[in-house]
Amino acid sequence: MSTAKLTTFSKILITLVVMGIIGFILYKVTRNPEIKDKITSLGKTETPEGYRPVINIGVVTWGGYSGGQYFNNGFKPNPGSNYKKDYGFDVNFEVIDDFDASREAFKNGKIELLWATIDALPTEMEGLEQYDPQVVFQADWSRGGDAVVVRRGINSVADLKGKKIAVAPMTPSHSFLLWLLEAGDLKLKDVKVVEVPSAIDAADAFKSNTVDAAVVWSPDDADCVSKVPGSRVLESTKNASHIIADVFIAKKSFIQENKKQLQELYEGWMKGAADLNKSEDNKLKAAKILAEGLNQPEDFCLQAINNVRLATHGDNRDFFGLNRDYTGVTGEQLYNKMKTKYQEVGYNTGNARSWRLLASDVVNGVELTGSDHNSEGGKVFQADSGTENEKEAISTKKVSITFRTGEFILDDNAKQIIDLQFTDIAKAFSNAKIRIEGNTDNVGSRDANIVLSKKRAQSVADYLIQTHKMPRERFIIVGNGPDNPVQGCENNDTDACKSKNRRTDFELISD
């Protein structure tokens, strides 16, 4: 039996026919919209229904946003992002260091979330009012990222009187300066403010010898000290721990339309922040991510991360007033305080919307448990060893507290004065020790007045410990009696001078 064999031409012809049939089938299939969509989506994670495929977040060159950038495994959408893998949407971080440009991007919708700081936000509310902004969550507290550098001979806030200080107005740097001056019993009019566009420009002004002091960012503080002989860091947010709070704002309409997605964005961010807070190795990984996204050296980025307290879910609950047992600084307290401070120095903040309208409820809708998500514990101070009575103070705040003759018990009026004039400062500079010095006039014996003045200083400390939950070890108690009169009233020869000398001095001491 013989078998017919296909010629080469026949094989080619059959192959062409088969390919044509396959091509026709594929053409028909892909013309079907439903099938086409399914083929297109193969290998891709679907964005949940009602979710935006990407959330765009405006940031600056700062370490406080590293929790979200670490969780996203980069600044741009990528397959390794935990937001993509866990929640099904992309996150894009846009670095916009120019302040005005970042605000324009927010207004025109190029970014949905925008960085801000609660301390300076009151100065922005007039320009943002029509966009109905709300605070979504807190990212960090500055902890060394902002500093005041000073020339030789300036050893305390009092020494700044009459000096030229470079500062960027209506920024966190400006807020820091206002707080520092208040802690030292000075007002803005007591110094010569040199306005500059940014903290970077403030550092340049200091290094060029045109000012006596400047409010700068880290690592420019170290650069200033290394390049200006005899200069030093007078104070930084390592001590002034609760003044500059970085947050993200969004338009109210955007929050209402995307609340579930924003809660997941926040949840992932907090997981990232918790991972960084507990692990130096994770911080090194985050520094690599920031180095690429910010185009900065890794050591710069690691320092930037270490110069903040990355806010946890517990910190956010404290910040938004959701923890009734918390006695530290809340967002509402800081916002209201700065609204008043800026108004006092001539800025239009009086009509800034109330905190109740500004705070969103995104944080309140998220549950995260476990110690990694707890709020920050307070600093552990060492008790006074007896050597801190003479230690140089960063600042001195003189407060007149009236006691009945021979008594040391605080009445309600005295407690009110302490709260109005010092308690906020004590909370804002929560990492600094507090030396409380009691002083008297010269009526009565010196020895009796020294004992009485120390008891009065101790009663003030006891009030702050018991009512405001400040650690006892934070306080240094001194009784000067009549030995430290106010300048010009050394003789106690008038009733006015005696009244000035019956005072309590609150001094902040670097621990």
Buried (B, 14 or more C-beta within 10 A) or exposed (E): EEEEEEEEEEEEEEEEEEEEEEEEEEEEEEEEEEEEEEEEEEEEBEBEEEBBEBBBBBBBBBBBBBBBBBBBBBBBBBEEBBBBEBBBBBBBBBBBEEBEEBBEBBBEEBBBBBBBBBBBBBBBBEEBEEBBBBBBBBBBBBBBBBBBBBBEEBEBBBBBBEBBBBBBBBBBBBBBBBBBBBBBBBEBEBBBBBEBEBBBBBBBBBBEEEBBBBBBBBBBBBBBBEEBEEBBBBBBBBBBBBBBBBBBBBBBEBBEEBBBBBBBBBBBBBBBBBBBBEEEEBBBBBBBBBBBBBEBEBEBBBBBBBBBBBBBBBBBBBBBBBBEEBBBBBBBBBBBBBBEBBBEBEBEBEEBBEBEEBBBEBBEEBEBEEEBBBBBEBBEBEEBEEEBEEBEBBBBBBBEBEBEEEEBEBEEEBBEBBBEBBBBBBBBBBBBBBBBBBBBBBEBEEEEBBBBBBBBBBBBBBBBBEEBEBBEBBBBBBBBBBEBBBEEBEEBEEEEBBBBBBBBBBBBBBB
